[in-house]
């Protein structure tokens, strides 16, 4: 980075961030021996507690609850121009006339290429991080929604370029190697994921930690070469830190299926980089779920299913998802969940929760999931068709409706996060109003339904 650019960015940073970020490049040199982190000459911006590879990641430092973080992603002009040019090639001009779709973008490797940028926040700089656009429907929609400054969703790997730049070997963001920046296009409140994630985690269901950030994009050397990106959600990802917090380790098979788990599944629906590609655990689980004795010997069916899959964990998730009215999870969406193999069975994990706590005329999850069952969500269908498992679900649903909706717990969670909203925002009040409406709906459903189902 040229010194002239650094000097100009210092002045830009003073205006952009109240926290007073240091924009200088630092003085770092490559080390002859990079095997041991302690032998590396780091840049002057490096602080071990925030940049280093911590044994236990600092979740509070990475994802604060009480305040909104200001963040700048600083690209070179050349890099930013390349990003825009690649998107133009794939989608045409920005705005409603753009022709790209989420699946269509997968054909353009350049769109999802990794780039180099600096991240500036908390008065600190994380240098030479790897960053790329998330090539999916969220990205296509961002391009179509704006004719001037698309609000791109990003994926970040803190030490992506450590082979080329040894001074950032094992660089982390408060202990986290991988992060995502979601543009919250589907959540006008900005808080749905955070509130829902707090509820899930409090009930023992793995869910992403996150925090809100006010994001700016710097893409040149001048004070005007910046874009106000608006409010984003900074989130952890399905990798080591999250898996180690919830399971016995992080070396198990990880799957993010893209289906309703129907009897006609193929292992390709479970494809991904986080598993050994044998699919033996998937085959055992799916075989148990769709076994012919499901209707002839339910006790034996339950036992086999429970030996391959954490059924209790799934029912726990389903009850919470129902309480929160989440229309973005399994059943309403084909995917948006993950399975992790730990200690001999697969476990259910919640992913993005931006459509929980719908307000206004939002569509709620029915307490008995009839629409989802009709649509082909066979895991929901087969679990609720079993009277024993159905009664477990019914009991947990009633308990969570009381503990979260009646007790004021959900309202308290919203209040704790509301300090991240801009002054004058009414989003928190709308989310709080959800609790009373939802409790009435669930109570009515529980009193009018018995766990006696067909096959």
C-alpha positions in Angstrom: 0.0 0.0 0.0 1.4 3.3 -1.0 2.0 5.9 1.7 -0.1 8.5 -0.2 -3.0 6.2 -0.1 -2.5 5.5 3.6 -2.4 9.2 4.4 -5.6 9.9 2.6 -7.3 7.0 4.3 -6.3 8.2 7.7 -8.3 11.4 7.0 -11.2 9.3 5.6 -11.2 7.0 8.6 -11.5 9.9 11.0 -14.7 10.9 9.4 -16.0 7.4 8.8 -15.6 5.9 12.3 -16.0 7.5 15.6 -13.7 4.9 17.1 -10.6 6.4 15.5 -9.2 3.4 13.5 -5.5 3.2 12.6 -5.3 2.9 8.9 -1.5 2.8 8.4 0.1 -0.2 6.8 2.4 -0.9 9.7 6.0 -2.0 9.3 6.2 -5.8 8.8 8.7 -8.0 7.1 8.6 -11.7 6.1 10.2 -14.1 8.4 12.5 -16.9 7.3 10.8 -19.3 9.7 7.0 -19.2 9.7 6.4 -22.6 11.4 6.2 -20.9 14.8 3.9 -17.9 15.2 6.3 -16.3 17.7 9.0 -16.0 15.1 6.9 -13.9 12.7 7.5 -10.2 12.4 3.9 -8.8 12.6 2.6 -5.5 11.5 2.2 -2.7 14.1 -1.6 -3.3 14.0 -1.3 -6.8 15.4 -2.7 -7.4 18.9 -2.5 -11.0 20.0 -5.8 -11.0 22.0 -7.8 -9.7 19.0 -5.7 -10.9 16.0 -4.1 -14.1 17.3 -5.1 -17.8 17.1 -6.7 -18.1 20.5 -7.3 -21.4 22.2 -10.8 -20.3 23.1 -12.3 -17.6 20.7 -13.6 -14.4 22.4 -17.3 -14.6 21.4 -18.0 -11.3 23.4 -15.3 -9.5 21.5 -16.4 -10.7 18.1 -20.1 -10.5 18.7 -21.0 -7.8 21.3 -24.6 -7.5 22.3 -24.8 -4.1 23.9 -23.7 -1.9 21.0 -23.5 -1.7 17.2 -20.0 -2.0 15.7 -18.8 0.4 13.0 -16.7 -1.4 10.3 -14.9 -0.5 7.1 -13.8 -2.9 4.4 -11.0 -1.3 2.5 -10.4 -2.6 -1.1 -7.9 -1.2 -3.6 -9.6 0.6 -6.5 -8.4 -2.1 -8.8 -10.0 -4.9 -6.7 -13.3 -3.0 -6.4 -13.5 -2.3 -10.1 -12.8 -6.0 -10.8 -15.7 -7.0 -8.5 -18.1 -4.7 -10.2 -16.9 -5.8 -13.7 -17.4 -9.4 -12.9 -20.9 -8.8 -11.6 -21.7 -6.8 -14.7 -20.5 -9.7 -16.9 -22.7 -12.2 -15.0 -25.8 -10.0 -14.5 -25.8 -7.1 -16.8 -26.4 -3.6 -15.4 -27.5 -3.1 -11.9 -31.2 -2.6 -11.1 -34.4 -4.4 -11.9 -33.4 -5.3 -15.4 -30.5 -7.5 -14.2 -30.8 -11.0 -15.5 -28.8 -13.1 -13.0 -30.2 -15.6 -10.5 -28.6 -17.2 -7.5 -28.1 -20.6 -9.2 -27.1 -18.8 -12.5 -24.2 -17.1 -10.7 -22.7 -20.4 -9.9 -21.6 -20.6 -13.5 -19.4 -17.5 -13.1 -16.3 -18.5 -11.2 -15.0 -14.9 -11.3 -17.9 -13.7 -9.3 -17.1 -15.9 -6.3 -13.3 -15.4 -6.6 -11.4 -14.4 -3.4 -10.0 -10.9 -3.1 -7.8 -9.0 -0.7 -9.0 -6.2 1.7 -8.3 -4.7 5.1 -10.9 -4.7 7.8 -11.0 -1.7 10.1 -13.1 -1.7 13.3 -12.8 -1.3 17.1 -9.9 1.2 16.4 -7.9 -1.6 14.9 -6.9 -3.0 11.5 -6.9 -6.6 10.3 -4.6 -6.5 7.2 -4.8 -8.6 4.0 -7.8 -10.6 4.8 -9.5 -12.8 2.2 -13.0 -11.7 1.2 -15.4 -12.8 -1.5 -19.0 -12.3 -2.6 -21.5 -14.9 -1.5 -22.6 -16.3 -4.9 -26.3 -17.1 -4.3 -29.7 -15.5 -4.5 -28.8 -13.0 -1.8 -26.1 -11.6 -4.1 -28.3 -11.6 -7.2 -31.0 -9.8 -5.3 -28.5 -7.2 -4.0 -27.4 -6.5 -7.6 -31.0 -6.1 -8.8 -32.1 -3.9 -5.8 -29.7 -1.0 -6.5 -28.5 0.9 -9.5 -25.7 2.6 -7.7 -24.3 0.8 -4.6 -25.3 -2.8 -4.3 -25.2 -4.1 -0.8 -23.2 -7.2 -1.4 -23.2 -10.1 1.0 -19.6 -11.1 1.9 -17.7 -14.1 3.2 -14.4 -13.6 5.0 -11.4 -15.8 5.8 -8.9 -14.0 8.0 -5.8 -15.9 7.0 -6.7 -16.7 3.4 -3.5 -15.2 2.1 -1.0 -16.4 4.8 1.1 -18.4 2.2 1.6 -15.2 0.2 1.8 -12.9 3.2 3.4 -14.8 6.2 3.0 -11.8 8.5 -0.7 -12.7 8.8 -0.2 -16.4 9.5 -3.0 -17.7 11.7 -4.7 -14.3 11.7 -8.1 -14.4 13.5 -10.9 -12.0 14.4 -11.1 -12.4 18.2 -10.2 -16.1 17.6 -12.5 -16.6 14.6 -11.0 -17.6 11.2 -14.2 -17.4 9.1 -17.0 -14.9 9.2 -19.9 -13.8 7.0 -21.5 -10.4 6.5 -25.2 -10.7 5.7 -26.9 -7.6 4.3 -30.2 -8.3 6.1 -32.3 -7.7 3.0 -34.9 -10.1 4.3 -35.1 -8.5 7.8 -36.3 -5.0 8.1 -36.0 -5.2 11.9 -32.3 -6.2 11.7 -32.7 -8.2 14.9 -34.6 -11.3 14.0 -31.5 -13.6 13.7 -29.9 -12.3 16.9 -33.1 -12.7 19.0 -33.9 -16.1 17.6 -30.3 -17.3 18.0 -30.3 -16.3 21.6 -33.5 -18.4 22.2 -32.1 -21.4 20.4 -28.8 -21.4 22.2 -30.5 -20.9 25.6 -32.5 -24.1 24.9 -29.4 -26.1 23.8 -29.8 -25.8 20.0 -26.6 -24.8 18.1 -27.1 -21.5 16.3 -24.8 -18.8 14.9 -23.6 -16.0 17.1 -23.9 -12.6 15.5 -23.9 -8.8 16.0 -24.9 -5.8 13.9 -22.4 -3.6 12.2 -22.7 -0.3 10.3 -20.6 -1.1 7.2 -18.7 1.2 4.9 -16.8 0.2 1.8 -13.6 2.1 1.0 -12.5 1.5 -2.6 -9.8 4.1 -3.5 -7.4 6.7 -2.2 -9.7 9.7 -1.8 -12.1 10.7 1.0 -15.0 10.3 -1.5 -14.1 6.8 -2.5 -16.3 5.3 0.2 -19.8 3.7 0.1 -22.3 3.6 3.0 -23.3 0.0 3.0 -25.9 0.3 5.8 -26.6 -2.2 8.5 -25.2 -5.7 8.2 -25.1 -8.8 10.4 -21.6 -10.1 11.2 -21.9 -13.9 11.9 -19.8 -16.8 12.7 -19.8 -19.8 10.4 -20.1 -23.5 10.6 -16.4 -24.3 11.4 -14.2 -25.2 14.3 -15.1 -22.6 17.0 -18.8 -23.2 16.7 -18.5 -27.0 16.5 -16.1 -27.2 19.4 -18.5 -25.2 21.6 -21.4 -27.6 21.0 -19.9 -31.0 20.3 -17.0 -33.2 21.4 -14.8 -31.9 18.6 -14.7 -30.4 15.1 -13.6 -33.4 13.0 -17.0 -35.0 12.4 -18.9 -35.0 9.1 -20.8 -31.8 8.4 -23.7 -31.6 6.0 -25.9 -28.8 4.7 -28.6 -30.7 2.8 -30.7 -29.0 0.2 -33.8 -31.1 0.4 -36.8 -32.1 2.6 -35.1 -35.4 3.5 -37.5 -37.4 1.3 -37.4 -41.2 0.8 -36.1 -40.6 -2.7 -33.0 -38.7 -1.5 -29.5 -39.1 -3.0 -26.2 -38.6 -1.2 -25.5 -35.8 -3.6 -28.0 -33.7 -1.7 -25.6 -33.9 1.3 -22.5 -33.0 -0.7 -20.0 -30.5 0.7 -16.4 -30.1 1.8 -17.0 -30.9 5.4 -17.4 -34.6 5.3 -15.5 -37.8 4.3 -17.7 -38.5 1.3 -18.6 -42.0 2.4 -22.1 -40.9 3.7 -22.3 -44.0 5.9 -23.9 -41.9 8.7 -26.4 -40.3 6.3 -27.3 -43.7 4.8 -27.9 -45.1 8.3 -30.0 -42.1 9.3 -32.1 -42.0 6.2 -32.6 -45.7 6.2 -33.9 -45.5 9.7 -36.2 -42.5 9.0 -37.9 -44.3 6.1 -37.8 -47.9 7.4 -40.8 -50.0 6.6 -41.4 -50.8 10.3 -42.2 -47.2 11.0 -45.9 -48.1 10.8 -45.7 -51.8 11.9 -43.3 -51.6 14.9 -43.1 -48.1 16.1 -41.0 -48.8 19.2 -38.3 -50.6 17.1 -38.5 -47.8 14.5 -37.9 -45.1 17.2 -35.0 -47.0 18.7 -33.2 -47.4 15.4 -33.8 -43.7 14.4 -32.5 -42.5 17.8 -29.4 -44.6 17.4 -28.5 -42.7 14.2 -30.0 -39.3 14.8 -30.5 -37.0 17.8 -34.2 -37.1 17.7 -34.6 -35.2 21.0 -32.5 -32.4 19.6 -34.6 -32.2 16.5 -37.8 -32.1 18.4 -36.3 -29.4 20.6 -35.4 -27.4 17.5 -38.9 -27.9 16.0 -40.7 -26.7 19.2 -38.5 -23.5 19.3 -38.9 -22.9 15.6 -42.7 -23.2 16.0 -42.7 -20.8 19.0 -40.7 -18.2 17.0 -42.9 -18.7 13.9 -39.7 -19.2 11.8 -40.8 -19.5 8.2 -37.2 -19.6 6.9 -36.3 -23.0 8.4 -36.7 -26.6 7.3 -40.2 -27.3 6.1 -40.8 -23.8 4.8 -37.4 -23.9 3.1 -35.9 -27.0 1.6 -32.6 -26.5 3.4 -31.4 -23.8 5.8 -30.2 -26.4 8.4 -27.1 -28.5 9.0 -26.4 -32.0 10.3 -23.2 -32.8 12.3 -21.9 -36.2 13.1 -20.8 -36.5 16.7 -20.4 -39.6 18.9 -22.1 -41.9 16.5 -25.2 -40.0 15.4 -26.2 -36.9 13.4 -27.3 -33.7 15.2 -29.5 -30.9 14.0 -28.2 -27.3 13.8 -30.1 -24.1 13.1 -28.7 -21.7 10.5 -29.9 -18.3 9.3 -32.9 -17.1 11.3 -33.8 -13.9 9.5 -37.4 -14.9 9.0 -38.2 -15.8 12.6 -40.6 -13.6 14.6 -42.6 -12.4 11.6 -44.7 -9.3 12.2 -47.6 -7.6 10.5 -49.1 -10.0 8.0 -46.3 -12.4 8.2 -47.0 -16.1 7.6 -46.5 -18.2 10.8 -45.4 -21.8 11.1 -48.5 -23.8 12.0 -48.2 -25.6 15.3 -48.8 -28.9 13.6 -46.9 -28.2 10.4 -49.6 -29.5 8.1 -48.4 -27.3 5.2 -44.9 -28.5 5.6 -45.9 -32.1 5.8 -47.9 -31.7 2.6 -44.9 -30.0 0.9 -42.8 -33.1 1.6 -40.9 -32.3 4.9 -40.7 -36.0 5.7 -38.7 -35.7 8.9 -41.4 -33.5 10.4 -44.1 -35.9 9.1 -42.5 -39.1 10.4 -41.6 -37.7 13.8 -45.1 -36.1 14.4 -46.8 -39.3 13.1 -45.4 -41.2 16.0 -47.6 -40.7 19.1 -44.6 -40.9 21.6 -42.5 -38.4 19.7 -45.5 -36.2 19.1 -46.4 -36.0 22.8 -42.8 -35.0 23.5 -43.0 -32.2 20.9 -46.4 -31.1 22.3 -45.0 -30.9 25.9 -41.9 -28.9 24.8 -44.0 -26.6 22.6 -46.3 -25.7 25.5 -43.3 -25.2 27.9 -41.5 -22.9 25.5 -44.6 -21.0 24.7 -44.8 -20.2 28.4 -41.1 -19.7 29.2 -40.5 -17.4 26.1 -43.8 -15.8 25.3 -45.7 -15.5 28.5 -42.9 -14.9 31.0 -41.6 -11.8 29.2 -38.3 -13.6 28.3 -38.6 -12.9 24.6 -39.4 -9.3 25.2 -36.3 -9.0 27.5 -34.1 -10.5 24.8 -35.3 -7.9 22.3 -34.7 -5.2 24.8 -31.2 -6.3 25.5 -30.4 -6.1 21.8 -32.3 -2.9 21.0 -29.3 -0.7 21.8 -27.9 -1.8 18.5 -30.7 -0.2 16.6 -30.6 3.4 15.4 -32.4 6.1 17.6 -36.1 6.3 16.7 -36.4 2.8 15.4 -39.7 1.0 16.1 -38.4 -2.4 15.2 -38.0 -3.6 18.8 -41.6 -2.7 19.6 -42.8 -4.7 16.7 -40.8 -7.8 17.7 -42.1 -7.5 21.3 -45.7 -7.4 20.0 -45.1 -10.8 18.3 -45.0 -12.6 21.7 -48.6 -12.0 22.7 -50.0 -12.8 19.3 -48.0 -16.0 19.0 -48.9 -17.3 22.4 -52.6 -17.1 21.7 -52.2 -19.0 18.4 -50.1 -21.8 20.0 -52.5 -22.2 23.0 -55.4 -22.6 20.7 -53.6 -25.2 18.6 -52.5 -27.2 21.6 -55.9 -27.4 23.1 -57.5 -28.6 19.8 -55.0 -31.2 18.8 -54.4 -34.8 19.9 -51.3 -36.8 18.9 -53.2 -39.4 16.9 -52.0 -39.3 13.3 -52.3 -41.4 10.2 -49.3 -43.0 8.5 
